[in-house]
């Protein structure tokens, strides 16, 4: 009898905890299994574990510990990339069906980059970087990113940049 009650509760928990970020979930569902597409999801526990054990300074460690999830989708196949434009395809869905507001927009020829976010007085809760044009990518970060922490990190590491993989 306990099992019969536990199963619906478990399913309810799973369905309510699933992501519903408009545009983000749609993009990952459409592209993550296609050839030539790199799709990465890193849960918060793995990020915090890396922060604890990695060779990082205090600001880097604090920044990583404030992240709950990172999702990256990048189209690397040249043919698929030429036929796709993630920005055009998902910009409207994010803008119209989300709590996210536009934080920054960059347009340069065929390239478009829009950064969306959800923030309160103390932190940025969600950040979405949507890139379309010659390159197509989507980066989603969820957590409690404090603006002063990001600013300190960028001031101390100007050569690396933010959300960069440069050494």
Long-range contacts (C-beta under 8 A, 24 or more apart in sequence): 21-94, 21-98, 21-100, 21-126, 21-128, 21-140, 22-93, 22-94, 22-96, 22-97, 22-98, 23-90, 23-91, 23-93, 23-94, 23-97, 23-98, 23-128, 23-130, 24-71, 24-90, 24-94, 24-128, 24-138, 24-140, 26-90, 26-93, 27-73, 27-86, 27-89, 27-90, 27-138, 28-71, 28-73, 28-138, 31-73, 31-75, 31-84, 32-73, 34-77, 34-80, 35-77, 35-80, 36-75, 36-76, 36-77, 36-78, 36-79, 36-80, 36-81, 37-73, 37-74, 37-75, 37-76, 37-77, 37-80, 38-72, 38-73, 38-74, 38-76, 39-71, 39-72, 39-73, 40-70, 40-71, 40-72, 40-73, 41-69, 41-70, 41-71, 41-72, 42-69, 42-70, 42-71, 43-69, 44-68, 44-69, 44-143, 57-156, 59-149, 59-152, 59-153, 59-156, 60-153, 62-149, 63-145, 63-149, 63-150, 63-153, 66-123, 66-143, 66-144, 66-145, 66-146, 66-149, 67-141, 67-142, 67-143, 67-145, 68-142, 68-143, 68-144, 69-140, 69-141, 69-142, 69-143, 70-139, 70-140, 70-141, 70-142, 71-138, 71-139, 71-140, 72-137, 72-138, 72-139, 72-140, 73-137, 73-138, 73-139, 74-136, 74-137, 74-138, 75-135, 75-136, 75-137, 81-134, 81-135, 81-136, 84-132, 84-136, 85-132, 85-133, 85-136, 86-130, 86-131, 86-132, 86-136, 86-137, 86-138, 87-112, 87-113, 87-114, 87-130, 87-131, 87-132, 87-133, 87-136, 88-112, 88-132, 89-132, 90-130, 90-138, 91-130, 91-132, 94-128, 94-130, 100-126, 100-128, 103-127, 109-133, 110-134, 111-135, 122-146, 123-147, 124-150, 129-163, 139-163
